Every structure is written in structure tokens, then in C-alpha cells.
Amino acid sequence: MNFERDLEAFAYTTFAMTAISPEQLDDVQLVKLALEDVEYFEPLMARYERQLLRYVLRISSFSEAEAEEIVQEVFLKTWKNLRDFDGGLKFSSWLYRIAHNETISHFRKHQVRGMDRQLHLDEDLYNSLPSELHLQDEIAKTQRNAVIQNLLQQLPEQYCDVLVLKFFEDRSYEEISDILKKPMGTVATLINRAKQQFKQLAHDYKIAL
């Protein structure tokens, strides 16, 4: 009798799983399924492809085509190392860490990071940083874009990184800690220093805060 009940439960569970689309599953569930069937990795890629592309563009000087190549490399490395994923972390944080490291690696190979860095800044970034850092409303929107781009280009790499992750990617302190492999206290310090340096640069450019 117990066997029949267990068999019915198994049949119900199997039916329930087949009736659920990948979009209804969380990241961890998709990772587990992808380890058994590579087809389940595709929904994970689709879930994060645009986010990672946007992130790479925000912290780099690369063209969209180059950024797309980096993202594809990120997914390749993610797949190769999927069994090493630490379930104690958020999958998105682990993915962003790989993307961050891959972008830095690409920078070093092409020797484009540093004083000549140019950032790809989208409209969301333009609109987010001024409000977060209390940039006054009298700065015209047409000017604000150029102002933010100019200021961010001059920030040290670590400050640019934490500002992008915190304010533009909307990552928590814990997630940033996981992505950059820095203690949360260090992340908080970096964000505060980055904001202060941003404000100081704005002051130097005679931009009222």
C-alpha cells in the first residue's frame, strides 16, 4: 500500500515538473536541471544575457560586438564550471563575478583600461547616478549625460566598479561582496569613498551638488 502511494506521488511529481516551464523555475533549480540536461542551460543564458551585456558595456570601453563576445565567453566558462557553483551564493552573483573577471582579463589583453578608458553609459545610468548622489536638478538633462560620463571616466577602477554595481545594477552589499570577492565592510567603504570622489570631481568641475 505504501509502495502504491509512493508510486502515485512520484508520478504526480514527474507530471508537475514536466508541466512547469523553465521561466517558472529559479536559478538553482535550472542549474540542477542543466547539470543533467544541457538544454536547461539555455534558459539561464536567456535570463541573464541582456543584463551581462549591459554590465560589460557599463564598466568597459568595448563596442557592443566586443561586449557580446565577452558575454559568450562568460557563458562558456559558466557552463564549464557549473558543477563548481557554490549553492551558498546567489547564482547571479557568481555569474557577475565571472563577467567582471572576464572583462578585466580582456582589458589587460588589449591594454585599453586606465587613463584612456571610455565608458558606455546608457540612459538608465545617466538617470540613476545623479539622483543617488543628489546632483541638483538645475543641471540640464542634455548636459548631465556628458557630466556623468566625464566624471566616471576619471574614477579609479575600483570606485567605478562599485558605483556601477550598486546604483546601476542594483546589487546589494552582499552581492557586491560576492562579485568582487571583498568583505562587505570594504565594499561599504569603497562605495562611500567613490561617492565622495565623485562629488569632489563634480566640485572641481564647478558642478553644484
N, C-alpha and C positions, 0 to 999 in steps of 0.2 A: 504494500500500500504506500509506504514511504517512497519506494522507487518510482511508482507511477506519479506521485505528487512532484517529486524532483524532476522527472522527465517533463511533466507539464510546465514546470517553472522554467526549465531550460528552453523549451520550445517557445514560451512566451518571451523570454529574454532575447532569444535569437530573432524573433519576429520584430520585437521593439527596436533592436539595433539596426535591422535592415530597413525599418520604416523611418529612421531618423536620417536627415540629410547632413552632410559634413558641416554645413553652416550652423547647425544647431549644436554641434559639439564644441567643447572648449579646447584650448591649445593642447593641454596634457592628454586629453582623450585622442586627439588627432595624432599626436606624437606616438602614442602607444599603438594605434592602428597602422601608422605609417611604417613602424618597425616590422610589421607583419606583411604589409601590402604597400608597395611604393606609391600606388595610386592615391593614397590618402595624404601624401606629401604635397600634392598639387594644391589642395585647398589651403594648406598652410602658406604656400607661396603666394597664392592669390590674396590671402588675408593681409599679408604684410608687404607685398611688392611695392605698392604706391607709397606707403609710409617710409620704407627704407630708401627709396629713390629720393623722396623729398628730404630725408635726413642727410643723405650723402651730399646732395646739392647744397644744403644749408651750411655744411661745415667745410666745403671744398671750393676749389676753383674750376672743377671739371665741367665739361659740357654735359648735356643730358645724355648723349650717346656714351660718353665715358662712364658716367654715373650708372647707367644701365648695365654696363659690363661689370662694374664693381658689384652691383646687386646680384647679378647672376653668379659671380664668384662667391658671394656671401652664401647664397642658397646651396651652391655646390659643397662648400665647406660645412655648412649646417648639416646637409644630408650625410656626408662622410663621417661626421662626428655625432650623429643623432643619438647613438647609444651611450654617449658620454654626457648627455644632458642631465644636469642635476635637478631633479624634481623639486628640490627645495627652493629653487629660483623661479621667477616668472619666465616663461618661455620667451616673451617679448624682450625682456632684459638681456637674456642670453643672446638673442638674435641681434639686438642693437650693439652688444659688446663685439660680436663678430664683425658687424658692419663698421663700427668705429675703428677697430684694429685693421681691417682690410683697407679702409680709406687712408689711414695713416701710412700703411705699408705702400700703398700706391703713390702717395705723396713723395715718400722717400725715394722710391724707384725713379720717379720722374723729376725729382728735385724742384718741386713747384711750391712747396709750403714755406712760409716765412714772410719776409717783408713784401714779396710780390703777390701774396695770396689775394685772390679776388673771390668774394663770396657771392653765391647765387642766392638772392633774397627774394622770396615770393611775397605776395600781398599779405598773407597771414602773418608772416614775420614782421613786415613793416608795421602792421596794425597792433601787434602784440607787445613789442618791446616798449614803445612809448607809454602805453597805458600802465604796464607793470612798473616802469621806472619813473612814472609821474612826469613825463615830458609835457610841458604846458601846451594847452590847446591852440595858442596863437600861432604855433608853427604850422604853416600851411601843409596840407597833405602832400602836395606836389614836391615840396621841399623836404618833407620828413623822410621820404624814402631814401633820398640821397644822403641825408644826415646820418641815418641809422647805418647805411651801408658803409659810409666813410668811417664811422666810429668803430664798428665791429671789425673792420679790416685791420685796425690798429691794436686791437686787444691781443694779448698773448694767447697762444693756442688753448691753454687750459681754461682761461676765462671765457673765451668764445664757446668752447665745448659745453661748459656747464650752463651758460645762458641759453644756448640753443636747446639743450635737453630739458631744462627746467621750464622755460617760458614758451618755447615754440613746439616742443614735442610733448609738453605737459607731463613730464615724468616726475615721479615722487623722489624724495631724497634717497629712499631705499633703492629705488630702481637705478638712479644715477650712480649710487654706490656700487651696485652690481655691474653696471655697464662699464664704468671707468676703473673698477677694482680699487676704490678708495674708501676709507671709513666715512660713515655718514657725517661725522663731525668735520672731517676735512672737506667734504662736499659743501656743507653749510658755510664754512669759512671761505671757500673758493667763490661761492655764489655772492656772498656779501662783498668780498673784495672786487669781484667782477663788476657788480653794480656800482660800487664806489669809483672804480676806474672809469667805467662808462660815464658816470656823472662828471668826473674830473675832466675827461676828454671833451664832454659837452661844454663844460665851463671854459676850457681852453679855446674852444671854437666860438665862445661867446653865445652859446645857446642856453637860454634861460631854463632852469628846472624848477 
